[in-house]
Amino acid sequence: MNSEEIEGLVEGMEKETKSIKNDSLKMAWYMRGGLSYTEAMHLSMEERSIINDIIKENLETTKKSRLPFF
């Protein structure tokens, strides 16, 4: 690999790391203590995806039912 390819690889990894941290922090916030940030960071990509889908479904249900979320 040349230096440009390595730089591109590192930048891609940094973006992916930031995305994982962002998703994990959001999950911990939405779960209100049911899942800690540390626990969220140990989840697999598939597990994070499933939990994010559940959160989205619950938010939609809350919007449709007009129940308070916060």
Residue frames as a rotation matrix with the C-alpha (Angstrom) as fourth column:
MET 1
0.578 0.816 0.000 0.00
0.816 -0.578 0.000 0.00
0.000 0.000 -1.000 0.00
ASN 2
-0.379 -0.662 0.647 1.16
0.571 -0.718 -0.400 3.48
0.729 0.218 0.650 -0.69
SER 3
-0.932 -0.085 -0.352 0.80
0.347 -0.482 -0.804 6.34
-0.101 -0.872 0.479 1.78
GLU 4
-0.674 0.738 -0.035 -2.43
-0.705 -0.627 0.332 7.63
0.223 0.248 0.943 0.19
GLU 5
-0.050 0.647 -0.761 -4.09
-0.161 0.747 0.645 4.22
0.986 0.155 0.067 0.47
ILE 6
-0.511 -0.207 -0.834 -3.00
0.737 0.394 -0.550 3.89
0.442 -0.896 -0.049 4.10
GLU 7
-0.987 0.151 -0.061 -4.29
-0.106 -0.879 -0.466 7.38
-0.124 -0.453 0.883 4.85
GLY 8
-0.373 0.896 -0.242 -7.63
-0.711 -0.109 0.694 6.52
0.596 0.431 0.678 3.25
LEU 9
-0.107 0.267 -0.958 -7.85
0.327 0.919 0.220 3.30
0.939 -0.290 -0.186 5.26
VAL 10
-0.784 -0.250 -0.568 -7.10
0.613 -0.170 -0.772 5.12
0.096 -0.953 0.286 8.52
GLU 11
-0.861 0.507 0.037 -9.68
-0.508 -0.861 -0.013 7.82
0.025 -0.030 0.999 7.75
GLY 12
-0.141 0.826 -0.545 -12.29
-0.428 0.446 0.786 5.15
0.893 0.345 0.291 7.03
MET 13
-0.269 -0.043 -0.962 -11.51
0.674 0.706 -0.220 3.42
0.689 -0.707 -0.161 10.32
GLU 14
-0.973 -0.101 -0.206 -11.77
0.217 -0.690 -0.690 6.72
-0.073 -0.716 0.694 12.20
LYS 15
-0.552 0.833 -0.031 -15.21
-0.734 -0.468 0.491 7.37
0.394 0.294 0.870 10.67
GLU 16
0.016 0.544 -0.839 -16.37
-0.004 0.839 0.544 3.86
1.000 -0.006 0.016 11.57
THR 17
-0.612 -0.325 -0.721 -15.07
0.697 0.209 -0.686 4.27
0.374 -0.922 0.099 15.14
LYS 18
-0.959 0.279 0.038 -16.90
-0.274 -0.891 -0.363 7.57
-0.068 -0.359 0.931 15.53
SER 19
-0.261 0.908 -0.329 -20.11
-0.662 0.080 0.746 6.02
0.703 0.412 0.580 14.18
ILE 20
-0.115 0.157 -0.981 -19.88
0.450 0.888 0.089 3.09
0.885 -0.432 -0.173 16.61
LYS 21
-0.862 -0.240 -0.447 -19.32
0.506 -0.346 -0.790 5.46
0.035 -0.907 0.419 19.54
ASN 22
-0.792 0.609 0.046 -22.21
-0.594 -0.786 0.173 7.67
0.141 0.109 0.984 18.42
ASP 23
-0.052 0.797 -0.602 -24.59
-0.362 0.547 0.755 4.71
0.931 0.257 0.261 18.08
SER 24
-0.307 -0.141 -0.941 -23.50
0.662 0.679 -0.318 3.26
0.684 -0.720 -0.115 21.43
LEU 25
-0.980 -0.059 -0.188 -24.00
0.176 -0.691 -0.701 6.54
-0.089 -0.721 0.687 23.27
LYS 26
-0.520 0.853 -0.056 -27.44
-0.750 -0.424 0.509 7.01
0.410 0.306 0.859 21.70
MET 27
-0.019 0.496 -0.868 -28.45
0.066 0.867 0.494 3.49
0.998 -0.048 -0.049 22.71
ALA 28
-0.640 -0.280 -0.716 -27.28
0.701 0.170 -0.693 4.05
0.316 -0.945 0.087 26.28
TRP 29
-0.949 0.313 0.025 -29.28
-0.304 -0.897 -0.322 7.29
-0.079 -0.313 0.947 26.43
TYR 30
-0.264 0.908 -0.325 -32.46
-0.717 0.041 0.696 5.78
0.645 0.417 0.640 24.98
MET 31
-0.064 0.196 -0.979 -32.22
0.293 0.941 0.169 2.74
0.954 -0.276 -0.118 27.25
ARG 32
0.366 0.257 0.894 -32.10
-0.590 -0.679 0.437 5.01
0.720 -0.687 -0.097 30.34
GLY 33
-0.128 -0.540 0.832 -29.68
-0.983 0.182 -0.033 2.79
-0.134 -0.822 -0.554 32.25
GLY 34
0.783 0.454 0.424 -30.93
-0.393 0.891 -0.228 -0.50
-0.482 0.012 0.876 30.84
LEU 35
0.675 -0.655 0.340 -27.72
0.727 0.511 -0.458 -0.65
0.126 0.556 0.821 28.82
SER 36
0.515 -0.564 -0.645 -24.52
0.141 -0.687 0.713 1.14
-0.845 -0.458 -0.274 29.76
TYR 37
0.670 -0.375 -0.641 -22.15
-0.733 -0.476 -0.487 2.74
-0.123 0.796 -0.593 27.27
THR 38
-0.410 -0.876 0.253 -19.56
-0.831 0.473 0.293 0.07
-0.376 -0.090 -0.922 28.09
GLU 39
-0.208 0.422 0.882 -22.07
0.115 0.907 -0.406 -2.71
-0.971 0.017 -0.238 27.47
ALA 40
0.810 0.547 -0.209 -23.16
-0.093 -0.233 -0.968 -1.08
-0.579 0.804 -0.138 24.20
MET 41
0.276 -0.799 -0.535 -19.53
-0.951 -0.307 -0.032 -0.91
-0.139 0.518 -0.844 23.05
HIS 42
-0.640 -0.534 0.552 -19.24
-0.511 0.833 0.214 -4.69
-0.574 -0.145 -0.806 23.54
LEU 43
0.381 0.850 0.364 -22.22
-0.131 0.440 -0.889 -5.47
-0.915 0.291 0.279 21.31
SER 44
-0.480 -0.469 0.741 -21.68
0.654 0.373 0.659 -6.90
-0.585 0.801 0.128 17.85
MET 45
-0.955 0.124 -0.269 -22.61
-0.268 -0.743 0.613 -4.89
-0.124 0.657 0.743 14.77
GLU 46
-0.575 0.776 -0.260 -25.70
0.229 0.457 0.859 -7.09
0.786 0.434 -0.441 14.32
GLU 47
-0.214 0.477 -0.852 -26.80
0.976 0.146 -0.163 -6.59
0.047 -0.867 -0.497 17.93
ARG 48
-0.709 -0.082 -0.700 -26.41
0.227 -0.967 -0.116 -2.80
-0.668 -0.241 0.704 17.66
SER 49
-0.918 0.372 -0.139 -28.43
-0.255 -0.284 0.924 -2.83
0.304 0.884 0.355 14.46
ILE 50
-0.356 0.815 -0.457 -31.24
0.625 0.571 0.532 -4.84
0.695 -0.096 -0.713 16.05
ILE 51
-0.265 0.224 -0.938 -31.38
0.879 -0.343 -0.330 -2.56
-0.396 -0.912 -0.106 19.11
ASN 52
-0.887 -0.077 -0.455 -31.40
-0.075 -0.949 0.307 0.53
-0.455 0.306 0.836 16.88
ASP 53
-0.733 0.672 -0.100 -34.34
0.016 0.164 0.986 -0.95
0.680 0.722 -0.131 14.94
ILE 54
-0.166 0.666 -0.727 -36.22
0.930 0.352 0.110 -1.57
0.329 -0.658 -0.677 18.20
ILE 55
-0.544 -0.096 -0.833 -35.56
0.523 -0.816 -0.247 2.01
-0.656 -0.570 0.494 19.32
LYS 56
-0.967 0.177 -0.184 -36.85
-0.255 -0.623 0.740 3.37
0.016 0.762 0.647 16.00
GLU 57
-0.465 0.837 -0.289 -40.00
0.403 0.491 0.772 1.22
0.788 0.243 -0.566 16.24
ASN 58
-0.154 0.383 -0.911 -40.64
0.984 -0.022 -0.176 2.42
-0.088 -0.923 -0.374 19.79
LEU 59
-0.787 -0.155 -0.597 -40.16
0.163 -0.986 0.041 6.06
-0.595 -0.065 0.801 18.78
GLU 60
-0.857 0.509 -0.076 -42.65
-0.188 -0.171 0.967 5.63
0.479 0.844 0.242 15.93
THR 61
-0.231 0.782 -0.580 -45.16
0.754 0.520 0.401 3.98
0.614 -0.345 -0.710 18.27
THR 62
-0.376 0.020 -0.926 -44.72
0.784 -0.526 -0.330 6.84
-0.493 -0.851 0.182 20.74
LYS 63
-0.952 0.015 -0.305 -45.29
-0.161 -0.873 0.460 9.43
-0.259 0.487 0.834 17.99
LYS 64
-0.654 0.737 -0.168 -48.41
0.028 0.245 0.969 7.65
0.756 0.629 -0.181 16.72
SER 65
-0.039 0.651 -0.758 -49.89
0.875 0.388 0.289 7.21
0.483 -0.652 -0.585 20.19
ARG 66
0.165 -0.006 0.986 -48.92
-0.054 -0.999 0.003 10.77
0.985 -0.053 -0.165 21.21
LEU 67
0.864 0.000 -0.504 -47.67
0.488 0.250 0.836 9.48
0.126 -0.968 0.216 24.55
PRO 68
0.781 -0.618 0.084 -44.86
-0.623 -0.765 0.163 11.47
-0.037 -0.180 -0.983 26.16
PHE 69
0.682 -0.617 -0.393 -41.41
0.259 0.706 -0.660 10.14
0.684 0.348 0.641 25.39
PHE 70
-0.340 -0.905 0.256 -39.21
0.105 -0.306 -0.946 12.30
0.935 -0.295 0.199 27.62
